[in-house]
Amino acid sequence: MTALDHGHPHVGVTSTFVGMPKFPEAARTELANTTQRRNLAHATGIIRTKRAGVVGELDNWEELRLAAEAIKNRTLHHLDDHLVRFEENATKAGAVVHWARDAEEANRIVVDLVRATGSDEVVKVKSMATQEIELNEALEAAGIDAWETDLAELIVQLGDDWPSHILVPAIHRNRSEVREIFLRRMKEVGRPAPDGLTDDPERLAEAARLHLREKFLRARVGISGANFAVADTGSLVVVESEGNGRMCLTLPETLISVVGIEKILPTWADLEVFLQVLPRSSTGERENPYTSVWTGVTPGDGPQNVHIVLLDNHRTDVLADTVGRAALRCIRCSACLNVCPVYERAGGHAYGSVYPGPIGAILTPQLRGTTSAVDRSLPYASSLCGACFDVCPVRIPIPDLLVHLRTRVVDEHRGGLPSAEAAAMKAGAWMFADHRRLEAAQKAATTSHRFFGRRTTIGAIPGPLSGWSSARDIPVPPAETFRDWWKRERGKDSDAAGGDR
């Protein structure tokens, strides 16, 4: 598993978002959708309130955050060792571990595994990693139907839509829209929505449950991601709220899990910390209703063919950046989205990525590079208010990383040439290095005073300083420098006193 050469455009990255407009343009379009803005404000407000309540119950919340940060940092520093140990223990338990350098390789592995079963459909647990590599599209191209079973993911899939939130992919839809989607599309891909379906949440959930039940019972292949992978035992962990994941993880004969290499935790003791901070930060719950853990194959119980695809897809590029690697601590809780004033108004689609919000603004440009308009603009999709860091359970300094990536974008845009500011600073350093050069510059400036007559300020300055002067009143150079004034007023006293002052 070797990272691509740094500085080169990222290849093997999927192309759904290629050609997306830069963030300000996309956000302007999304801001015009008043229904979506109301949905987002309502949903994120509820999640924020719930999170604040359950976090406030703990008197050691900051200690848990510090512990989670330390565990992730320690793991990332020795990631290669932990990955090898995970592979050894998962293999001993009966799983088959595959290594995928990029999206293309991961998709090829999964498609080949599904084809080997003879199945033409799979059921899926909600997975950001499979969305990142666009696995559903790869399966469709191979003639394999991929059915999303998470309720929100089902809404997005049936609506031919994109996820707009890490935790709640259909957060931009209200229940009336969901009812229309179910009535229109369910009958085309399986059991139709019940007659007389209303937009009552219980009835909508029942329609989804009935629609999915036949798929669960029929499917021979399940596909999942993982929230965590424990190196000590070779175990995978999925947390969820609906129970659909448990169905996908236990009923099919074959289970294929696509897992980002940053999901590794060294020990079970480490997992204890994250099972406290994740549910509180994501769903505002003390613990997730369903926590599923599986280790390889158990004869006669659950899937008998277990495959794990460890996905790089430029994570090692991110790891090589001593500043940017902090983004790999992310546990996909989405807390940063729920407090972000930019996300709440623009929504997730404007980010042009499966990772929206503040975490997407720092993770996506590192995974995909900054060659496209949308990726170059993402580090600027923030007010740098810092709320995202305050709620992050693993203390990712998102504002610092945004500034770091803005610097990278600017440097790449210049193509190695110095900026006007850098050139000006270099010229200034040369001038200030010798008092004679400084005195000559001051003399030239004071000489120019006569050209301004009675004016006290200068208008806009042309050239590279125009942007600076457009918002500031620049005073006319004085008729006399401080050096000249001192010599005129205090010259004799200064000479008599002697020495430096």
C-alpha positions as CSV (number, residue, x, y, z in Angstrom):
1,M,0.0,0.0,0.0
2,T,2.0,3.0,-1.3
3,A,0.9,6.6,-1.5
4,L,0.9,8.3,-4.9
5,D,3.6,10.9,-5.5
6,H,2.8,14.1,-3.6
7,G,2.0,17.1,-5.7
8,H,0.5,15.1,-8.6
9,P,-3.2,15.1,-9.4
10,H,-5.0,12.3,-7.6
11,V,-5.9,9.5,-10.0
12,G,-8.3,6.7,-9.2
13,V,-10.7,9.2,-7.6
14,T,-14.3,8.9,-8.7
15,S,-15.7,11.5,-11.1
16,T,-19.3,12.2,-10.0
17,F,-18.4,15.7,-8.7
18,V,-15.9,16.6,-11.5
19,G,-17.1,19.8,-13.1
20,M,-19.0,21.0,-10.0
21,P,-18.9,24.8,-9.7
22,K,-16.8,26.3,-7.0
23,F,-18.5,26.5,-3.5
24,P,-19.7,30.2,-3.7
25,E,-21.5,29.5,-6.9
26,A,-23.1,26.2,-5.7
27,A,-24.0,27.8,-2.4
28,R,-25.7,30.7,-4.1
29,T,-28.0,28.2,-5.9
30,E,-28.7,26.2,-2.7
31,L,-29.5,29.4,-0.7
32,A,-32.4,30.1,-3.0
33,N,-34.1,26.8,-1.9
34,T,-36.0,28.2,1.1
35,T,-37.7,24.8,1.9
36,Q,-34.3,23.2,2.2
37,R,-33.0,26.0,4.4
38,R,-36.0,25.6,6.8
39,N,-35.4,21.8,6.9
40,L,-31.8,22.2,7.7
41,A,-32.3,24.8,10.4
42,H,-35.0,22.7,12.1
43,A,-33.0,19.4,12.0
44,T,-29.6,20.8,13.0
45,G,-31.2,22.8,15.8
46,I,-32.8,19.6,17.2
47,I,-29.5,17.6,17.0
48,R,-27.5,20.4,18.6
49,T,-29.9,20.6,21.5
50,K,-29.9,16.9,22.1
51,R,-26.1,16.7,21.9
52,A,-25.7,19.6,24.4
53,G,-27.9,17.8,26.8
54,V,-26.2,14.4,26.9
55,V,-22.7,16.0,26.8
56,G,-23.6,18.2,29.7
57,E,-24.4,15.1,31.8
58,L,-20.7,14.1,31.9
59,D,-18.2,15.9,34.1
60,N,-15.3,14.3,32.3
61,W,-16.3,15.2,28.7
62,E,-13.1,17.2,28.0
63,E,-11.0,14.3,29.4
64,L,-12.8,11.9,27.0
65,R,-12.1,14.3,24.1
66,L,-8.4,14.5,25.0
67,A,-8.2,10.7,25.4
68,A,-9.9,10.2,21.9
69,E,-7.4,12.7,20.4
70,A,-4.4,11.0,22.0
71,I,-5.6,7.5,20.9
72,K,-6.1,8.6,17.3
73,N,-2.7,10.4,17.2
74,R,-0.8,7.5,18.6
75,T,-2.5,5.1,16.2
76,L,-1.8,7.2,13.1
77,H,1.9,7.4,14.1
78,H,2.1,3.6,14.0
79,L,-0.7,2.9,11.5
80,D,1.3,0.5,9.4
81,D,2.0,-1.8,12.4
82,H,-1.6,-1.7,13.5
83,L,-2.9,-2.5,10.0
84,V,-0.6,-5.5,9.7
85,R,-1.7,-6.8,13.1
86,F,-5.4,-6.3,12.2
87,E,-4.9,-8.3,9.0
88,E,-3.2,-11.1,10.9
89,N,-5.9,-11.4,13.5
90,A,-8.8,-11.0,11.1
91,T,-7.3,-13.7,8.9
92,K,-6.8,-16.1,11.9
93,A,-10.5,-15.6,12.6
94,G,-11.5,-16.7,9.1
95,A,-11.9,-13.4,7.3
96,V,-10.1,-12.6,4.0
97,V,-8.4,-9.3,3.9
98,H,-7.9,-7.3,0.7
99,W,-5.8,-4.2,0.2
100,A,-7.1,-1.5,-2.1
101,R,-4.8,1.4,-3.2
102,D,-7.6,3.5,-4.7
103,A,-11.3,3.6,-5.6
104,E,-10.9,1.8,-8.8
105,E,-9.1,-1.1,-7.2
106,A,-11.6,-1.3,-4.3
107,N,-14.5,-1.4,-6.7
108,R,-12.9,-4.1,-8.8
109,I,-12.3,-6.2,-5.7
110,V,-15.9,-5.9,-4.5
111,V,-17.5,-6.4,-8.0
112,D,-15.4,-9.6,-8.5
113,L,-16.4,-10.9,-5.0
114,V,-20.1,-10.4,-5.7
115,R,-19.8,-11.9,-9.1
116,A,-18.2,-15.0,-7.6
117,T,-21.3,-15.6,-5.5
118,G,-23.5,-15.6,-8.6
119,S,-25.7,-12.9,-7.1
120,D,-27.0,-9.9,-9.0
121,E,-28.0,-7.8,-6.0
122,V,-26.6,-6.7,-2.6
123,V,-28.0,-5.1,0.5
124,K,-25.9,-2.3,2.0
125,V,-25.3,-0.8,5.4
126,K,-24.9,3.0,5.4
127,S,-21.2,3.6,4.5
128,M,-19.4,6.8,3.7
129,A,-16.4,4.8,2.4
130,T,-18.5,3.1,-0.3
131,Q,-20.1,6.4,-1.2
132,E,-16.6,7.9,-1.5
133,I,-15.5,5.3,-4.0
134,E,-18.9,5.3,-5.8
135,L,-19.3,1.6,-5.3
136,N,-23.0,1.6,-6.1
137,E,-22.3,3.0,-9.6
138,A,-19.6,0.4,-10.1
139,L,-21.9,-2.4,-9.1
140,E,-24.7,-1.0,-11.4
141,A,-22.2,-0.9,-14.3
142,A,-21.5,-4.6,-13.6
143,G,-25.3,-5.4,-13.7
144,I,-25.6,-5.7,-9.9
145,D,-28.3,-3.9,-7.9
146,A,-27.2,-2.3,-4.7
147,W,-30.0,-1.6,-2.2
148,E,-29.5,1.0,0.5
149,T,-31.2,-0.1,3.7
150,D,-30.7,2.9,6.0
151,L,-33.9,4.9,5.9
152,A,-32.3,8.2,5.0
153,E,-30.0,6.5,2.4
154,L,-33.1,4.8,1.0
155,I,-34.8,8.1,0.6
156,V,-31.8,9.6,-1.2
157,Q,-31.5,6.5,-3.5
158,L,-35.2,6.4,-4.4
159,G,-35.1,10.2,-5.0
160,D,-32.1,9.9,-7.4
161,D,-30.5,12.4,-5.0
162,W,-27.2,13.0,-3.3
163,P,-26.6,12.7,0.5
164,S,-26.3,16.1,2.1
165,H,-25.3,15.2,5.6
166,I,-22.9,12.6,7.1
167,L,-25.3,11.3,9.7
168,V,-28.7,12.2,8.2
169,P,-28.2,12.0,4.4
170,A,-31.8,13.1,3.7
171,I,-31.8,16.0,6.1
172,H,-32.7,18.4,3.3
173,R,-36.0,16.5,2.7
174,N,-39.2,17.0,4.7
175,R,-41.7,14.3,5.3
176,S,-44.1,15.4,2.6
177,E,-41.3,15.1,0.1
178,V,-40.4,11.7,1.4
179,R,-44.0,10.5,1.0
180,E,-44.0,11.6,-2.6
181,I,-40.7,9.8,-3.3
182,F,-42.0,6.6,-1.7
183,L,-45.3,6.6,-3.6
184,R,-43.5,7.3,-6.9
185,R,-40.5,5.0,-6.7
186,M,-41.0,2.1,-4.4
187,K,-43.2,0.3,-6.9
188,E,-40.5,0.5,-9.5
189,V,-37.9,-1.3,-7.6
190,G,-39.8,-3.6,-5.2
191,R,-42.7,-3.7,-2.9
192,P,-44.9,-0.6,-3.5
193,A,-45.7,1.9,-0.8
194,P,-49.0,1.1,1.0
195,D,-52.2,2.6,-0.4
196,G,-53.2,5.8,1.4
197,L,-49.7,6.4,2.7
198,T,-49.6,9.6,4.8
199,D,-46.6,11.8,5.7
200,D,-46.8,10.6,9.4
201,P,-43.3,9.5,10.4
202,E,-44.5,6.2,11.7
203,R,-46.3,5.4,8.5
204,L,-43.2,6.3,6.4
205,A,-41.0,4.1,8.5
206,E,-43.5,1.3,8.2
207,A,-43.5,1.7,4.4
208,A,-39.7,1.5,4.3
209,R,-39.6,-1.5,6.6
210,L,-42.1,-3.5,4.5
211,H,-40.2,-2.5,1.3
212,L,-36.9,-3.6,2.7
213,R,-37.9,-6.7,4.4
214,E,-38.2,-8.8,1.2
215,K,-34.7,-7.5,0.2
216,F,-33.2,-8.5,3.5
217,L,-34.6,-12.0,3.3
218,R,-33.7,-12.5,-0.3
219,A,-30.2,-11.1,-0.4
220,R,-27.2,-13.4,-0.4
221,V,-24.5,-10.6,-0.2
222,G,-24.3,-7.8,2.3
223,I,-21.9,-4.8,2.0
224,S,-20.9,-2.6,4.9
225,G,-18.3,-0.2,6.1
226,A,-17.1,0.0,9.7
227,N,-17.0,2.7,12.3
228,F,-14.0,1.0,14.0
229,A,-11.6,-1.9,13.4
230,V,-9.9,-3.3,16.4
231,A,-6.3,-4.5,15.6
232,D,-6.0,-6.7,18.7
233,T,-8.7,-9.1,17.6
234,G,-9.3,-8.4,13.9
235,S,-12.9,-7.2,14.8
236,L,-15.1,-4.7,13.0
237,V,-17.7,-2.5,14.7
238,V,-20.8,-0.8,13.2
239,V,-23.0,1.4,15.3
240,E,-26.5,2.4,14.1
241,S,-30.0,3.4,15.2
242,E,-32.4,1.5,13.1
243,G,-31.5,-2.2,13.1
244,N,-31.1,-2.4,9.3
245,G,-27.4,-2.8,9.7
246,R,-27.9,-5.8,12.0
247,M,-30.0,-7.4,9.3
248,C,-27.3,-6.8,6.6
249,L,-24.5,-8.1,8.8
250,T,-26.2,-11.3,9.9
251,L,-28.6,-12.6,7.2
252,P,-26.5,-12.8,4.0
253,E,-24.1,-15.7,3.3
254,T,-21.4,-13.3,2.2
255,L,-20.4,-10.1,3.9
256,I,-18.0,-7.6,2.3
257,S,-16.8,-4.6,4.4
258,V,-15.0,-1.6,2.9
259,V,-13.0,0.0,5.6
260,G,-10.8,3.1,5.5
261,I,-7.4,2.4,6.9
262,E,-7.8,5.3,9.4
263,K,-10.6,3.4,11.2
264,I,-8.1,1.2,13.0
265,L,-8.0,1.2,16.8
266,P,-5.2,-0.7,18.6
267,T,-7.2,-2.3,21.5
268,W,-10.6,-2.9,23.0
269,A,-9.8,-0.5,25.8
270,D,-9.5,2.2,23.1
271,L,-12.9,1.3,21.7
272,E,-14.5,2.1,25.1
273,V,-13.6,5.8,24.7
274,F,-15.1,6.1,21.3
275,L,-18.3,4.3,22.2
276,Q,-18.9,7.1,24.7
277,V,-18.0,10.1,22.5
278,L,-19.5,9.0,19.2
279,P,-23.2,8.5,20.0
280,R,-23.3,11.7,22.1
281,S,-21.7,13.7,19.3
282,S,-23.7,12.2,16.4
283,T,-27.2,11.4,17.4
284,G,-27.3,13.0,20.9
285,E,-27.7,9.6,22.5
286,R,-25.9,8.1,25.4
287,E,-25.3,5.0,23.4
288,N,-26.4,3.7,20.0
289,P,-29.4,1.4,19.9
290,Y,-27.4,-1.1,17.9
291,T,-23.7,-1.8,18.3
292,S,-22.7,-4.8,16.1
293,V,-19.3,-6.4,16.4
294,W,-18.1,-9.3,14.3
295,T,-14.8,-11.1,14.1
296,G,-14.2,-13.3,11.1
297,V,-16.4,-16.3,10.6
298,T,-18.4,-18.2,13.2
299,P,-19.5,-21.6,11.8
300,G,-23.2,-21.9,11.6
301,D,-23.8,-18.3,12.7
302,G,-24.0,-15.3,10.4
303,P,-22.1,-14.9,7.1
304,Q,-19.8,-17.8,6.3
305,N,-17.8,-15.8,3.7
306,V,-16.3,-12.6,5.3
307,H,-14.2,-10.2,3.3
308,I,-12.6,-7.0,4.4
309,V,-11.3,-4.4,1.9
310,L,-8.8,-2.0,3.6
311,L,-9.1,1.2,1.6
312,D,-6.3,3.8,1.1
313,N,-7.6,6.1,-1.6
314,H,-5.1,8.8,-0.8
315,R,-5.3,8.5,3.0
316,T,-1.5,7.9,3.1
317,D,-1.1,11.2,1.2
318,V,-3.0,12.9,4.0
319,L,-1.0,11.0,6.6
320,A,2.2,12.4,5.0
321,D,1.1,15.9,5.8
322,T,2.1,16.6,9.4
323,V,-0.6,19.3,9.7
324,G,-3.3,17.8,7.4
325,R,-3.2,14.3,9.0
326,A,-5.3,15.5,11.9
327,A,-8.3,15.2,9.5
328,L,-7.8,11.4,9.7
329,R,-8.9,11.5,13.3
330,C,-12.5,12.0,12.1
331,I,-15.0,9.4,13.3
332,R,-17.8,10.7,11.0
333,C,-20.0,12.0,13.9
334,S,-21.1,15.1,11.9
335,A,-21.1,17.3,15.0
336,C,-19.2,19.9,13.1
337,L,-21.9,20.1,10.4
338,N,-24.6,20.7,13.0
339,V,-23.0,23.8,14.5
340,C,-21.6,25.3,11.3
341,P,-23.4,28.5,10.2
342,V,-22.2,28.0,6.6
343,Y,-23.5,24.4,6.3
344,E,-26.8,25.2,7.9
345,R,-27.6,27.8,5.2
346,A,-25.9,26.3,2.2
347,G,-26.6,22.6,2.8
348,G,-24.5,19.6,1.9
349,H,-24.8,19.6,-1.9
350,A,-22.8,22.8,-2.3
351,Y,-19.7,21.1,-1.1
352,G,-19.6,18.8,-4.2
353,S,-18.5,15.8,-2.1
354,V,-19.9,12.9,0.0
355,Y,-18.2,14.7,2.9
356,P,-19.9,18.0,3.4
357,G,-19.5,20.7,6.0
358,P,-16.3,21.6,7.9
359,I,-14.8,18.2,7.9
360,G,-15.5,17.9,4.1
361,A,-13.8,21.3,3.6
362,I,-10.6,19.9,5.0
363,L,-10.8,16.2,4.1
364,T,-12.0,16.3,0.5
365,P,-9.3,18.6,-0.9
366,Q,-6.7,16.3,0.7
367,L,-8.3,13.1,-0.7
368,R,-9.1,14.4,-4.2
369,G,-6.5,17.1,-4.6
370,T,-7.2,20.8,-5.6
371,T,-7.2,20.6,-9.3
372,S,-11.0,21.1,-9.7
373,A,-12.8,24.4,-9.0
374,V,-14.9,23.0,-6.2
375,D,-12.0,21.4,-4.4
376,R,-9.9,24.6,-4.6
377,S,-12.8,26.5,-3.1
378,L,-13.6,24.2,-0.2
379,P,-11.0,25.5,2.3
380,Y,-12.7,28.9,1.9
381,A,-16.2,27.6,2.7
382,S,-15.9,28.7,6.3
383,S,-16.1,31.7,8.5
384,L,-13.4,30.3,10.8
385,C,-15.7,30.8,13.8
386,G,-14.2,27.8,15.5
387,A,-17.5,26.2,16.6
388,C,-16.5,23.0,14.7
389,F,-13.4,22.5,16.9
390,D,-15.4,23.1,20.1
391,V,-17.8,20.2,19.4
392,C,-15.4,17.8,17.7
393,P,-15.0,14.7,19.9
394,V,-11.5,14.0,18.6
395,R,-10.4,17.7,18.8
396,I,-9.6,18.2,15.1
397,P,-8.4,21.8,14.7
398,I,-10.5,22.4,11.7
399,P,-9.9,26.2,11.5
400,D,-6.2,25.6,11.5
401,L,-6.4,23.0,8.8
402,L,-8.6,25.3,6.7
403,V,-5.9,28.0,6.8
404,H,-3.3,25.4,6.1
405,L,-5.1,24.3,3.0
406,R,-5.8,27.9,1.9
407,T,-2.1,28.4,1.9
408,R,-1.6,25.3,-0.2
409,V,-4.2,26.4,-2.8
410,V,-2.6,29.8,-3.1
411,D,0.9,28.3,-3.5
412,E,-0.3,25.9,-6.1
413,H,-2.2,28.7,-8.0
414,R,1.0,30.7,-8.2
415,G,2.9,27.8,-9.8
416,G,6.0,28.4,-7.7
417,L,6.2,32.1,-8.4
418,P,6.5,34.5,-5.5
419,S,3.3,36.5,-4.6
420,A,3.2,40.2,-4.9
421,E,3.2,40.4,-1.1
422,A,6.3,38.2,-0.9
423,A,8.1,40.3,-3.5
424,A,7.2,43.5,-1.6
425,M,8.4,42.0,1.7
426,K,11.7,41.0,0.1
427,A,12.1,44.5,-1.3
428,G,11.3,46.0,2.1
429,A,13.8,43.8,3.9
430,W,16.5,45.0,1.5
431,M,15.6,48.6,2.1
432,F,15.5,48.3,5.9
433,A,18.8,46.4,6.0
434,D,20.8,49.6,5.4
435,H,20.0,53.0,6.9
436,R,21.3,54.8,3.8
437,R,18.7,53.0,1.6
438,L,16.0,53.7,4.1
439,E,16.9,57.4,4.3
440,A,16.9,57.6,0.5
441,A,13.4,56.1,0.3
442,Q,12.1,58.4,2.9
443,K,13.5,61.4,1.1
444,A,11.8,60.3,-2.1
445,A,8.5,59.9,-0.3
446,T,8.6,63.4,1.3
447,T,9.6,64.9,-2.0
448,S,6.3,63.5,-3.5
449,H,4.3,65.5,-0.9
450,R,4.4,68.6,-3.2
451,F,2.4,66.8,-5.9
452,F,-0.7,66.4,-3.7
453,G,-1.4,70.1,-2.9
454,R,-3.8,70.5,-0.1
455,R,-5.0,66.9,-0.1
456,T,-4.5,64.8,3.0
457,T,-5.3,61.4,1.7
458,I,-4.6,59.4,-1.5
459,G,-7.4,57.7,-3.4
460,A,-7.3,54.1,-4.8
461,I,-3.8,52.9,-5.7
462,P,-3.5,51.1,-9.0
463,G,-1.9,47.7,-9.5
464,P,-1.5,45.0,-6.9
465,L,-2.3,47.3,-4.0
466,S,-5.7,48.3,-5.4
467,G,-7.6,45.8,-3.3
468,W,-6.0,47.0,-0.1
469,S,-6.5,50.7,-0.8
470,S,-10.1,50.3,-1.9
471,A,-11.1,49.9,1.8
472,R,-8.6,52.3,3.4
473,D,-7.8,56.0,3.4
474,I,-4.0,56.3,2.7
475,P,-2.5,59.5,4.0
476,V,-0.4,61.7,1.8
477,P,3.3,61.3,2.5
478,P,4.5,63.9,5.1
479,A,6.5,66.9,4.0
480,E,9.2,66.0,6.5
481,T,10.4,62.6,7.9
482,F,10.9,62.0,11.6
483,R,14.7,61.8,11.0
484,D,14.7,65.3,9.5
485,W,12.5,66.7,12.3
486,W,14.7,65.2,14.9
487,K,17.8,66.7,13.3
488,R,16.1,70.1,13.0
489,E,14.7,70.2,16.5
490,R,17.0,68.1,18.6
491,G,20.1,67.8,16.5
492,K,22.5,69.8,18.8
493,D,21.2,68.3,22.0
494,S,21.6,64.8,20.5
495,D,25.1,65.4,19.4
496,A,26.1,66.8,22.9
497,A,24.5,63.8,24.7
498,G,26.2,61.4,22.4
499,G,25.6,57.6,22.3
500,D,22.6,55.7,21.0
501,R,19.2,56.4,22.3
